[in-house]
Amino acid sequence: MQECAPRPCKFCESALARYTCPRCNCGYCSIKCYKDARHQGCSEDFYKDCVQTYLRMEQANPETQKKMVDILKAVQKEEEEDDKQETDEVASLVQRLEQTDIDAETAWSYLTPDERQEFERMVQTGDVGKLVPLWKPWWEEKVLVTELTTEERSTPTVQPLSALTSKPPAACVVNSVLNILCSYVHVIRLYNGEMVPQSAEEFLSVSLVLTDDAVYGTPAEAVQAVLQKVVMTQSVAATEELPSLLGAFRKFLSSPQLKDNALRALDETRSVFDAAAREPECKKELKQKLRRAIKKVEYMMSWT
């Protein structure tokens, strides 16, 4: 694993980098260097400020939270569309198809071009989620207080850290684990509780720890990086999803069974990456990324 050794600022090269850009992983020493002309592509200042502000809203009152959501909505690049009627039409179509005993392929063939286009739009915007039962996160379920024997407990196979490396882990590894866990929470919510092979690419797109060896100096940076990637990739309606997603992070991380939950989440991540890499249509480049990510996840499991 990469060590948290001091490094010079990427832009002025005269001071030590105190911060890390969550987008490109470049180190910088000050806001002046962050806004350097060579770094304009990463200067998502507004979103960064909003995310950081929201992270500090643990004790914020409802009025303050509402203002934050309103601000996020106000800067949405595209105007919100009133698609309630379209949503109702698709819901009606789904209801009709459910009453017939046909497979998905045949059902798809019954759709008109306009209906197919509308359904695909709803998948892209996340509106299709309104048509399926809402999944309840497993880490929010109440745990029954019962004693289980060793045989009854289902625990993932984890190698001792000493079997993977002779080097002691860097202090910032905890932030890398946090980044992966928050990415997991985002992805499993996005797929309504189903960690299918197709979700692996979404996972890689929001966790720079798994793809670019990103290192974060603080827990806030690690969480912020995930939120920024979610906003930038526009995989969800970010202005509405951001508060809910951050709330999901908090619930996961505040669980009394955090260690067990973390191991389960990492194990599921490893499994979905392995399944995706075994898919016949998985391209060589993606397969290599997945295999590399699996090694990192296994390291995190051993550290945990």
PyMOL commands that set and color helices and strands:
alter all, ss='L'
color gray80, all
select helices_A, chain A and resi 31-34+37-42+45-55+62-74+84-98+104-110+113-125+127-131+138-140+161-164+173-190+197-206+208-212+219-233+238-253+258-277+284-303
alter helices_A, ss='H'
color red, helices_A
select strands_A, chain A and resi 19-20+27-28
alter strands_A, ss='S'
color yellow, strands_A
deselect
rebuild
show_as cartoon
